[in-house]
Amino acid sequence: MLKKSEKSNFIPYGTQNINSNDIKEVISVLKSEFLTQGPLVTKFEEQIVNYCKAKHATVVNSATSALHIACLSLGLKKGDLLWTSPNTFVASANCAIYCNADIDFVDIDIETRNISIEALEEKLSIAEKNNKLPKIIVPVHFGGNSCDMIRIKKLSQIYGFKIIEDASHAIGAEYKGSKVGSCKYSDITIFSFHPVKIITTGEGGAATTNSKLLNDKMNLLRSHGITRDKTKFIGKTDEEWAYQQLTVGFNYRMTDIQAALGISQMNRLDNFIDKRNYLAKIYNSLLKGNDLSLARVDSENKSSMHLYTVLFRNKKKRDSIYRKMIKENIGVNIHYIPVHTQPFFREIGFKRGMFPKSEEYYSKTLTLPLHTKLTKKDMTRICKIIINS
């Protein structure tokens, strides 16, 4: 039985970790000449490039914005098709809608929570026969655990689609010895810096790539489609103050205030990842022997452990545990309601039952709190509810 004092202590499922140096760096920007996009944005991009071992990075005001300009840079348009996982936040699918393209989904492997390679292979074979192959596939690294990118890359070489890794959960993760974001097996990788993610800039996102052409396009798209680079001008001008709008773009810029926080947070990224993996091992130990299914991470990979999800025997059990946790002021969550079951997507033709593995997973999953401020006492309190139920 939990003590009354424990009930009053709320445990969020995720939260930011801000220290005095983070605050100091942000304050220094507030006292500087640049508040909006300035030199620290460039410095933050360079830091991401150096960490991930990619050639280029474009930082923006959210991962959603990054997904949007990534799709546009790859030429996604009306009549094209984008596939992603149903087990994700809606932004992974909405980026296709923003481009007036069509959207479809590939079911998941319940053990990894990621896109099923077998389902992808089968769907691609059928799509080729029907002349409905996707232009872009967006594999989602759910919870910080990388999809099987080598196999997805091989399929892209057979079927001709482009790859955008939605690594919103996965900065700091590793796949086969390479950092997620290296774009070794993709065209573009997307990161999120929302407060519940691994590092934060308040709101923010980034796109890494090894293509200068794609990076230049994304840079243009994030800032109204405007350039001041006279080498890219259409026609000549002697006006020193001139700029040109070369395409329709957006105000997706990141500020130097956000970049300063991101730079400071990046200095602790590896520590955050190590702490999250350490906490996950404690959970594994505390829950050992219980009738639960935990996410499988291949031994060659390293998850960023953005989410710690457990799978119960059935929906009734999950729902009961969820209610007990909420009653005890523990901020458990559900990741995710399958995208294709949302009202908007049902209106455009999707139906329940189309992606049964995602729906089965959703009916039995629960996300337990996992963040760098979590204590073993917190975790014991959480696990007691599961063990005693």
C-alpha positions as CSV (number, residue, x, y, z in Angstrom):
1,M,0.0,0.0,0.0
2,L,1.4,3.4,-1.0
3,K,1.8,6.0,1.7
4,K,-0.3,9.1,1.6
5,S,2.8,11.3,1.0
6,E,3.7,9.4,-2.1
7,K,0.3,10.1,-3.6
8,S,0.9,13.9,-3.6
9,N,4.2,13.6,-5.6
10,F,3.4,13.7,-9.3
11,I,5.7,11.7,-11.6
12,P,5.5,12.9,-15.2
13,Y,6.1,10.5,-18.0
14,G,8.7,12.8,-19.4
15,T,10.3,16.2,-18.6
16,Q,13.2,18.5,-19.6
17,N,16.5,18.6,-17.7
18,I,17.6,22.3,-17.4
19,N,20.7,23.2,-15.4
20,S,22.4,26.5,-14.5
21,N,24.6,26.4,-17.5
22,D,21.6,26.1,-19.8
23,I,20.1,29.2,-18.2
24,K,23.4,31.1,-18.3
25,E,23.7,30.5,-22.1
26,V,20.2,31.6,-22.8
27,I,20.6,34.8,-20.7
28,S,23.8,35.6,-22.6
29,V,21.8,35.6,-25.8
30,L,19.2,37.8,-24.3
31,K,22.0,40.3,-23.6
32,S,23.5,40.0,-27.1
33,E,22.7,41.6,-30.5
34,F,21.0,38.5,-31.9
35,L,17.7,37.1,-30.7
36,T,16.3,35.5,-33.8
37,Q,18.2,33.4,-36.3
38,G,21.9,34.3,-36.0
39,P,25.4,32.9,-35.4
40,L,24.3,30.4,-32.7
41,V,21.9,28.7,-35.1
42,T,24.8,28.0,-37.4
43,K,26.9,26.9,-34.4
44,F,24.1,24.5,-33.3
45,E,23.9,23.1,-36.8
46,E,27.6,22.5,-36.8
47,Q,27.4,20.8,-33.5
48,I,24.7,18.4,-34.7
49,V,26.7,17.6,-37.9
50,N,29.8,16.8,-35.8
51,Y,27.9,14.6,-33.4
52,C,25.9,12.7,-36.0
53,K,28.7,12.5,-38.6
54,A,26.4,13.9,-41.3
55,K,27.5,16.5,-43.8
56,H,24.7,19.1,-43.3
57,A,22.1,20.1,-40.8
58,T,19.2,22.6,-40.9
59,V,17.5,23.5,-37.6
60,V,14.0,24.8,-37.5
61,N,11.2,25.6,-35.1
62,S,9.8,22.1,-34.8
63,A,10.3,18.5,-36.0
64,T,6.9,18.9,-37.8
65,S,8.4,21.8,-39.8
66,A,11.5,19.7,-40.5
67,L,9.3,16.9,-41.8
68,H,7.4,19.3,-44.1
69,I,10.5,20.9,-45.7
70,A,12.2,17.5,-46.0
71,C,9.3,16.2,-48.0
72,L,9.2,19.4,-50.2
73,S,13.0,19.2,-50.8
74,L,12.5,15.6,-52.1
75,G,9.8,16.9,-54.5
76,L,6.8,15.4,-52.8
77,K,3.7,16.7,-54.5
78,K,0.1,16.0,-55.5
79,G,-0.3,12.6,-57.0
80,D,2.7,11.2,-55.0
81,L,2.5,8.8,-52.2
82,L,4.2,8.7,-48.8
83,W,4.2,5.7,-46.4
84,T,4.9,5.7,-42.7
85,S,4.1,3.8,-39.5
86,P,0.6,4.0,-37.9
87,N,2.4,3.8,-34.5
88,T,3.6,7.4,-34.4
89,F,2.5,10.9,-33.7
90,V,0.3,12.4,-36.4
91,A,3.0,14.7,-37.8
92,S,4.8,11.7,-39.4
93,A,1.7,11.4,-41.7
94,N,0.6,15.0,-41.8
95,C,3.7,16.0,-43.7
96,A,2.4,14.2,-46.7
97,I,-1.0,16.0,-46.5
98,Y,0.9,19.4,-46.3
99,C,2.3,18.6,-49.7
100,N,-1.0,17.6,-51.2
101,A,0.3,14.1,-51.5
102,D,-1.4,10.8,-50.6
103,I,-0.6,8.9,-47.4
104,D,-0.6,5.2,-46.5
105,F,0.8,3.1,-43.7
106,V,2.8,0.0,-43.1
107,D,2.0,-2.1,-40.1
108,I,4.5,-2.7,-37.2
109,D,6.5,-5.4,-35.6
110,I,5.0,-5.5,-32.1
111,E,8.3,-6.6,-30.5
112,T,10.3,-3.6,-31.8
113,R,7.3,-1.2,-32.1
114,N,8.8,-0.2,-35.4
115,I,7.7,-0.7,-39.0
116,S,7.6,-4.3,-40.0
117,I,10.1,-5.1,-42.7
118,E,8.1,-8.2,-43.7
119,A,4.9,-6.1,-44.0
120,L,6.9,-3.5,-46.0
121,E,8.3,-6.0,-48.4
122,E,4.8,-7.5,-49.1
123,K,3.2,-4.1,-49.5
124,L,5.9,-2.9,-51.9
125,S,5.5,-6.0,-54.1
126,I,1.8,-5.5,-54.3
127,A,2.3,-1.7,-55.0
128,E,4.7,-2.4,-57.8
129,K,2.1,-4.6,-59.5
130,N,-0.5,-2.0,-59.1
131,N,1.8,0.9,-60.2
132,K,1.3,2.6,-56.8
133,L,4.8,2.7,-55.3
134,P,5.6,5.4,-52.7
135,K,7.8,8.3,-53.5
136,I,8.9,8.6,-49.9
137,I,8.9,6.2,-46.9
138,V,9.2,7.6,-43.4
139,P,10.4,4.9,-40.9
140,V,9.8,6.0,-37.4
141,H,12.4,5.1,-34.7
142,F,9.8,4.6,-32.0
143,G,10.9,5.3,-28.5
144,G,14.5,5.9,-29.7
145,N,15.0,2.4,-31.1
146,S,16.2,2.5,-34.7
147,C,14.3,0.7,-37.5
148,D,16.2,-1.8,-39.5
149,M,17.6,0.8,-41.9
150,I,19.9,-1.5,-43.9
151,R,17.0,-3.6,-45.1
152,I,14.9,-0.5,-45.7
153,K,17.7,1.0,-47.8
154,K,18.1,-2.2,-49.8
155,L,14.3,-2.1,-50.6
156,S,14.7,1.6,-51.6
157,Q,17.3,0.6,-54.2
158,I,14.9,-2.0,-55.6
159,Y,11.8,0.0,-55.6
160,G,13.1,3.6,-56.0
161,F,11.7,5.4,-53.0
162,K,13.4,8.1,-50.9
163,I,13.9,7.7,-47.2
164,I,13.2,10.2,-44.4
165,E,14.1,8.8,-41.0
166,D,11.7,10.2,-38.4
167,A,14.1,10.2,-35.5
168,S,12.1,12.6,-33.3
169,H,12.7,10.2,-30.4
170,A,16.2,9.1,-31.3
171,I,18.9,11.8,-31.2
172,G,21.9,10.1,-29.6
173,A,20.8,6.6,-30.6
174,E,23.0,4.3,-32.6
175,Y,22.4,1.8,-35.4
176,K,25.1,-0.8,-36.4
177,G,27.8,1.4,-34.9
178,S,26.7,4.7,-36.5
179,K,24.8,7.6,-34.9
180,V,21.2,7.9,-35.9
181,G,21.3,11.1,-38.1
182,S,24.4,10.1,-40.1
183,C,22.0,9.5,-43.0
184,K,24.1,6.5,-43.9
185,Y,21.0,4.7,-45.0
186,S,18.6,7.6,-45.8
187,D,18.2,10.8,-47.6
188,I,17.2,12.9,-44.6
189,T,16.9,12.4,-40.8
190,I,14.6,14.4,-38.6
191,F,15.0,15.2,-34.9
192,S,12.7,16.8,-32.3
193,F,13.8,19.1,-29.5
194,H,10.4,19.3,-27.7
195,P,10.8,19.4,-23.9
196,V,9.9,15.7,-23.3
197,K,12.5,14.6,-25.9
198,I,16.2,13.7,-25.2
199,I,17.4,17.3,-25.4
200,T,15.3,20.4,-25.8
201,T,15.3,23.9,-27.3
202,G,11.9,24.6,-25.9
203,E,10.3,23.9,-29.3
204,G,12.6,22.9,-32.2
205,G,13.7,20.4,-34.7
206,A,16.5,19.6,-37.2
207,A,17.0,17.8,-40.5
208,T,20.4,16.2,-41.3
209,T,21.4,15.1,-44.7
210,N,24.5,14.3,-46.7
211,S,23.2,16.1,-49.8
212,K,24.2,19.8,-50.2
213,L,21.3,20.2,-52.7
214,L,18.7,18.9,-50.2
215,N,20.2,21.0,-47.5
216,D,20.2,24.2,-49.6
217,K,16.5,23.5,-50.5
218,M,15.6,23.1,-46.8
219,N,17.5,26.2,-45.8
220,L,15.6,28.2,-48.4
221,L,12.2,26.7,-47.5
222,R,12.6,27.4,-43.7
223,S,12.9,31.2,-44.4
224,H,10.2,32.3,-46.8
225,G,12.0,31.0,-49.9
226,I,14.2,34.0,-49.7
227,T,18.0,34.3,-50.3
228,R,20.5,37.1,-50.1
229,D,23.2,35.0,-51.8
230,K,23.7,36.8,-55.1
231,T,25.3,33.7,-56.7
232,K,21.8,32.2,-56.5
233,F,20.0,35.2,-57.9
234,I,17.9,35.0,-61.1
235,G,19.3,37.9,-63.1
236,K,21.9,40.4,-62.0
237,T,21.6,43.4,-59.6
238,D,24.0,46.0,-58.3
239,E,21.8,46.7,-55.3
240,E,23.8,45.8,-52.2
241,W,20.7,45.3,-50.1
242,A,19.0,43.0,-52.6
243,Y,17.3,39.7,-51.8
244,Q,15.2,37.4,-53.9
245,Q,12.3,35.1,-53.2
246,L,13.1,32.0,-55.3
247,T,10.2,29.8,-54.1
248,V,7.3,29.8,-51.7
249,G,8.8,29.1,-48.3
250,F,7.8,29.4,-44.6
251,N,8.8,31.1,-41.4
252,Y,10.2,27.9,-39.8
253,R,13.3,29.5,-38.5
254,M,14.9,28.7,-35.1
255,T,16.0,31.6,-32.9
256,D,19.4,32.1,-31.3
257,I,17.7,31.9,-27.9
258,Q,16.6,28.3,-28.7
259,A,19.9,27.5,-30.4
260,A,21.8,28.6,-27.2
261,L,19.8,26.1,-25.2
262,G,20.3,23.4,-27.7
263,I,24.1,23.9,-27.8
264,S,24.3,23.7,-24.0
265,Q,22.0,20.6,-24.0
266,M,24.1,18.8,-26.7
267,N,27.1,18.9,-24.3
268,R,25.1,16.6,-22.0
269,L,23.5,14.4,-24.7
270,D,25.6,11.3,-24.1
271,N,25.1,11.6,-20.4
272,F,21.3,11.8,-20.9
273,I,21.4,8.7,-23.1
274,D,23.5,6.8,-20.6
275,K,21.2,7.8,-17.7
276,R,18.1,6.7,-19.7
277,N,19.5,3.3,-20.5
278,Y,20.6,2.9,-16.9
279,L,17.1,3.6,-15.7
280,A,15.6,1.2,-18.3
281,K,17.8,-1.5,-16.9
282,I,16.4,-0.8,-13.4
283,Y,12.9,-1.1,-14.8
284,N,13.8,-4.4,-16.5
285,S,15.1,-5.7,-13.2
286,L,12.1,-4.5,-11.2
287,L,9.6,-6.0,-13.7
288,K,11.5,-9.2,-14.3
289,G,9.2,-12.3,-14.0
290,N,6.0,-10.4,-14.6
291,D,3.8,-11.2,-17.5
292,L,4.9,-8.2,-19.6
293,S,6.4,-7.7,-23.0
294,L,9.2,-5.2,-23.3
295,A,10.5,-3.5,-26.4
296,R,13.3,-5.5,-28.2
297,V,16.5,-3.6,-29.0
298,D,19.0,-5.5,-31.2
299,S,22.3,-6.0,-29.4
300,E,24.2,-4.1,-32.2
301,N,22.1,-1.0,-31.6
302,K,21.7,1.5,-28.8
303,S,18.3,3.1,-28.1
304,S,18.1,6.7,-26.9
305,M,15.3,5.3,-24.5
306,H,13.0,8.2,-25.1
307,L,10.1,5.9,-24.1
308,Y,9.8,2.9,-21.9
309,T,6.7,0.9,-23.0
310,V,5.3,-2.3,-21.5
311,L,2.8,-4.5,-23.2
312,F,0.1,-6.2,-21.0
313,R,-1.8,-9.4,-21.7
314,N,-4.9,-7.6,-22.8
315,K,-6.7,-4.2,-22.9
316,K,-8.6,-4.8,-19.7
317,K,-5.4,-5.3,-17.7
318,R,-3.8,-2.2,-19.3
319,D,-6.8,0.0,-18.7
320,S,-6.9,-1.1,-15.0
321,I,-3.2,-0.3,-14.5
322,Y,-3.5,3.0,-16.3
323,R,-6.4,4.1,-14.0
324,K,-4.5,3.0,-10.9
325,M,-1.4,5.0,-12.0
326,I,-3.4,8.2,-12.7
327,K,-5.1,7.8,-9.3
328,E,-1.7,7.6,-7.6
329,N,-0.5,10.8,-9.4
330,I,1.8,8.9,-11.8
331,G,1.8,10.4,-15.3
332,V,1.7,7.3,-17.5
333,N,0.8,7.8,-21.1
334,I,-0.2,5.8,-24.2
335,H,2.0,5.9,-27.3
336,Y,0.3,5.9,-29.8
337,I,-3.3,5.9,-30.9
338,P,-2.8,4.5,-34.4
339,V,-2.8,7.4,-36.8
340,H,-5.2,5.7,-39.3
341,T,-7.9,5.5,-36.7
342,Q,-8.0,9.2,-36.1
343,P,-11.2,10.9,-37.4
344,F,-9.4,12.9,-40.1
345,F,-7.8,9.8,-41.6
346,R,-11.0,7.8,-41.4
347,E,-12.6,10.6,-43.4
348,I,-10.1,10.1,-46.2
349,G,-10.7,6.4,-46.4
350,F,-8.8,4.5,-43.6
351,K,-10.7,2.0,-41.5
352,R,-10.1,0.2,-38.2
353,G,-8.7,-3.2,-38.8
354,M,-6.5,-2.2,-41.7
355,F,-3.3,-2.4,-39.7
356,P,-4.1,-5.0,-37.0
357,K,-0.6,-5.2,-35.4
358,S,-0.6,-1.5,-34.6
359,E,-4.1,-1.7,-33.2
360,E,-3.3,-4.7,-31.1
361,Y,-0.2,-3.0,-29.8
362,Y,-2.2,0.1,-29.0
363,S,-4.8,-1.8,-27.1
364,K,-2.3,-3.3,-24.6
365,T,0.6,-0.8,-24.3
366,L,1.4,1.6,-21.5
367,T,4.3,4.2,-21.4
368,L,5.9,4.4,-18.0
369,P,7.7,7.5,-16.8
370,L,11.3,7.7,-18.0
371,H,13.4,10.8,-17.8
372,T,16.7,11.9,-16.3
373,K,15.2,13.2,-13.1
374,L,13.5,9.9,-12.3
375,T,14.7,8.2,-9.1
376,K,14.9,4.6,-8.1
377,K,12.3,5.4,-5.4
378,D,10.0,6.7,-8.1
379,M,10.5,3.6,-10.2
380,T,9.9,1.2,-7.3
381,R,6.6,3.1,-6.6
382,I,5.6,2.7,-10.2
383,C,6.5,-0.9,-10.5
384,K,4.7,-1.9,-7.2
385,I,1.4,-0.9,-8.7
386,I,2.1,-3.2,-11.7
387,I,3.4,-6.1,-9.6
388,N,0.5,-5.9,-7.0
389,S,-2.3,-5.6,-9.6
